[in-house]
Amino acid sequence: MPTEQAPESAPTVTQIAPAALKALIDAGAAFQLVDVRSPGERELACLEGSRLLDQEYYDDLLAMDRATPLVFQCHHGIRSQSAAEHFLELGFTNLRNLSGGIEAWSREIDPSIPRY
């Protein structure tokens, strides 16, 4: 009688806490930090190493290997969750969302980043 194998779990968007993201950055981990906020919000507060998700960056991401680690961030983590889910639908498999967004980053990691 053949043995049934459990199906592989489908990729999902994983939440990443600000401290865990800082650890990745400090370790020099290779990943894309995707800022899905508006240009105006980005002028108010910005995470170093992030890139605004404009059309050019969107096209660049689509050209990347679908296993490329992507971390999405916005103000509170809601819009970035939606963006990460969009990339999940496009076949990307290594997706994280910064829980609490740049607001949580400012509160927990770097208070020099303005809160708005």
C-alpha positions as CSV (number, residue, x, y, z in Angstrom):
1,M,0.0,0.0,0.0
2,P,1.5,3.4,-1.0
3,T,2.3,5.8,1.7
4,E,0.6,9.2,1.3
5,Q,2.8,12.2,1.7
6,A,1.6,15.3,3.3
7,P,1.1,18.1,0.8
8,E,3.7,20.8,1.0
9,S,2.3,23.9,2.7
10,A,1.7,26.8,0.3
11,P,3.9,29.9,0.7
12,T,2.4,32.6,2.9
13,V,3.3,36.1,4.0
14,T,5.1,35.9,7.3
15,Q,5.0,38.7,9.9
16,I,8.4,40.0,11.0
17,A,8.8,42.0,14.2
18,P,10.9,45.2,14.1
19,A,13.6,43.5,16.2
20,A,13.8,40.6,13.9
21,L,14.1,42.9,10.9
22,K,16.9,44.8,12.6
23,A,18.7,41.5,13.2
24,L,18.5,40.7,9.5
25,I,19.9,44.1,8.6
26,D,22.6,43.9,11.2
27,A,23.6,40.4,9.9
28,G,23.9,41.7,6.4
29,A,21.2,39.3,5.1
30,A,20.3,39.7,1.4
31,F,16.7,40.8,0.9
32,Q,14.7,43.6,-0.7
33,L,13.1,46.1,1.7
34,V,10.0,47.4,-0.2
35,D,8.4,50.6,1.0
36,V,4.8,50.7,-0.3
37,R,3.9,54.1,1.2
38,S,3.5,57.3,-0.8
39,P,6.5,59.5,-1.8
40,G,5.2,62.1,0.7
41,E,5.1,59.7,3.6
42,R,8.6,58.5,2.6
43,E,9.8,62.1,2.9
44,L,8.5,62.2,6.5
45,A,10.2,59.0,7.6
46,C,12.3,56.4,5.9
47,L,14.0,53.1,6.7
48,E,17.5,53.1,5.5
49,G,18.0,50.5,2.7
50,S,14.3,50.5,1.7
51,R,13.2,51.4,-1.8
52,L,9.9,53.0,-2.8
53,L,7.6,50.7,-4.7
54,D,7.2,52.8,-7.9
55,Q,6.7,51.4,-11.3
56,E,10.4,51.0,-12.0
57,Y,11.0,49.0,-8.8
58,Y,7.9,47.0,-9.4
59,D,9.2,46.0,-12.8
60,D,12.7,45.2,-11.3
61,L,11.1,43.0,-8.7
62,L,9.1,41.1,-11.3
63,A,12.4,40.3,-13.1
64,M,13.8,38.8,-9.9
65,D,13.9,35.1,-9.0
66,R,10.6,34.3,-7.2
67,A,12.6,33.0,-4.2
68,T,14.1,36.4,-3.6
69,P,13.4,37.4,0.0
70,L,11.1,40.4,0.1
71,V,10.2,42.4,3.2
72,F,7.3,44.9,2.8
73,Q,6.7,47.9,5.0
74,C,4.3,50.8,5.2
75,H,3.1,53.1,8.0
76,H,1.2,50.5,10.2
77,G,1.6,47.2,8.3
78,I,-1.8,47.0,6.5
79,R,-0.9,48.3,3.0
80,S,2.3,46.4,3.1
81,Q,0.4,43.2,3.9
82,S,-1.8,43.7,0.9
83,A,1.3,44.4,-1.3
84,A,3.0,41.2,0.0
85,E,-0.1,39.2,-0.8
86,H,-0.1,40.6,-4.3
87,F,3.5,39.4,-4.8
88,L,2.5,36.0,-3.4
89,E,-0.2,35.8,-6.1
90,L,2.6,36.5,-8.6
91,G,4.5,33.5,-7.5
92,F,7.0,34.9,-4.9
93,T,7.6,32.5,-2.1
94,N,9.8,34.3,0.5
95,L,7.6,37.2,1.7
96,R,7.6,39.0,5.0
97,N,5.6,42.0,6.3
98,L,6.9,44.4,8.9
99,S,4.4,44.1,11.7
100,G,3.4,47.5,12.9
101,G,5.2,49.2,10.0
102,I,7.5,52.1,10.3
103,E,5.5,53.3,13.3
104,A,6.6,50.2,15.3
105,W,10.1,50.5,14.0
106,S,10.3,54.1,15.3
107,R,8.8,53.1,18.7
108,E,10.9,49.9,19.2
109,I,14.1,50.3,17.3
110,D,15.0,53.9,16.1
111,P,13.2,56.8,17.8
112,S,15.1,59.2,15.6
113,I,12.7,58.2,12.8
114,P,9.8,60.7,13.0
115,R,6.4,59.3,13.9
116,Y,3.4,60.7,11.9
